[in-house]
Every structure is written in structure tokens, then in C-alpha cells.
């Protein structure tokens, strides 16, 4: 038997499906990295939760910079914020010289700062399409 839902019930059901995941569930250092990335005006900031996706780390923090200087500034901001606020130091930092894709590995999470071209080429979001996704809208 099919029952008709009221417009309000349908709207609520749609809101539940499209609502962003609760950010409070993300660990504080991951949110610290997200904040540092956003403070330096990175675009298309996303956190992929890889815990159920079979990843080698728990989270990817992904952001895009518009030029090499900004990409470097974003990476520096993440490094500084995580060191001062959480005592976290990256175990590995790759791509610093070219500044097209900088990777900062903190064991439990990895921060990826891409140029637009590199992000499109490598497509981490496609590769890890089964991971839970937390989006952070660009500032207006």
C-alpha cells in the first residue's frame, strides 16, 4: 500500500538526504587542518572519511589552490596550525618544491593541496568514491 506523504514530510526527508554530515564527528586535528586550508582561501575543500573504505589512513583533507604561491601558503598554514594547536608534525611532506600537489602525511590523516590541473588529473575523489564525503563550501 502506497501512502502519500505531506509536502512537509517530503521536504524533511529530502533535507535529511542532502544535509552535510556532522562535522563534529571529525577529529580535532582534521578540523584544524580544514580551518587552516580554508583560512588561506583554498577552494573545493573536502574531507574523505576512509575508515570504512579500506584506506591506509583514516581521512584525506583535500583542497585546491589557484597558483603555486597560494598552494605553498596553504601547506605552510596547515603545518603551522597543526604544530602549534595540536602538537602534530607531518611524518612526510612531498611536492614542496613544485607546488602543484603538496602532500602532508600525519599518519591518521593526509592533507592534499592541489593545483586545479593536478586535482582533476589524479581524481582522488573518484578513486575513493566509496568514502564518506564531508564538503566545506567555498566562502562567499
N, C-alpha and C positions, 0 to 999 in steps of 0.2 A: 504494500500500500504506500503510495507516494503522498506525502503531506506538503502543503505549500508553506514556505517559511515567510514570515513577515519581512518587510523591507529592512527593518531594524536588525532582525536576526541574521539576514543575509549580509548586511553591512558589517556586523560584528564578526561573522565567520571569515569574511574577506580580510578584515583588519588583522585577525589572528594569523592568517597565512602570509601576509605581506609585511607584518611588523618585523623590525630588526631584532636579532637575538639580543638578549640581555647582556650588556657589556660588563656588568658587574661579575659575570661568570669568568671573565678573562683574568689571568693573574696580573697582579700589580705591575711587575716589570714589563709585561707585554703592553699594558695600557700606558706605561711610562714611555715606551718606545713609540707607540702610536701618537701620543701627545707631542713628543719631540719632532716626529715626522710632520705632523700637521702644523706645528709652530713655524716650521720652515717652508710652509706653503706647498708641500707635496700634493699631488693630485691623485685621484683614484686610489685612496688608501683602503686596503682590505686586510683583514686577518683571516687566515685559513686555519681552522682547527683540525689538525692532522691526527689527533689521538685515536679516532676510530677508523681512519683511512689507511692505517698501516704505514705511517711515515716514520722516518728516522729521527724526527723531532716532534715536539708537541704542537708548535704553532709556526706559521710563516706570517711575518708582517711584511706587506708589500706596498710600495709607494712609487710614484713616478715624479722625477724632476724634469724640468724643461731644458736644462743645459748643464754641462759638466760642473760648472762652478756651484750651481744650486745642489746638484747631486752630492758633491763633496760636503757642502754646508749641512745638508740633511744628515749625512753619515756622521759628521762631527758632532752635531746636536744630539743624536741618539747615543753616541759613545759617551759624551759628557754627562747627559742626563742619567743614564743607567749607572754610570760610575758614582756620581755624587748622591743620587737619590736612593739607590738600591745596592751599592757596592758591587755591581755586576761589571765584569770585564769580558770583552769578546775573546773567545778562545782562538778565533780565526777571523781575519779581515782580508778579503780578496777584492781586487779590482780598483783599489785606491788610485793607482797611477792613471788609468784610462778614464775613470769616472763615467763609464757607460752603464755598468752594473756593479754596484758595490754590495757585497755580501758580508754581513756581520753575524757570526755564529756564537750564540750564547748557550749552547747545548740544548736547553729546553725549548728554545725558540730561535729562529733565524730571521734576521731583518734583510730584506732585499730592496735596494733602491735602484730603480731602473731609469734609463732614458726611455722615451716613448718607443723608439725603434726596437730596442732590446727587449722591452716588455712584450711587445707584440710578437717578436720573433720566438722567444722562448716559451711564452704562454703558460706560465706556472698554474694559472687558474684553470686552464683546460687540462693540464697534466694531472692536477689534483682535483678534478671535478667532483669527486665523491666526498670531499672535505666540507665540513660545515663552514659557512662563509659569514663573516661579520664585516659589514660595509660601513665606512665612515664618510659621509657626504662631504664634498668639497665646500669650503666656506663660501658664502655668497659674495 
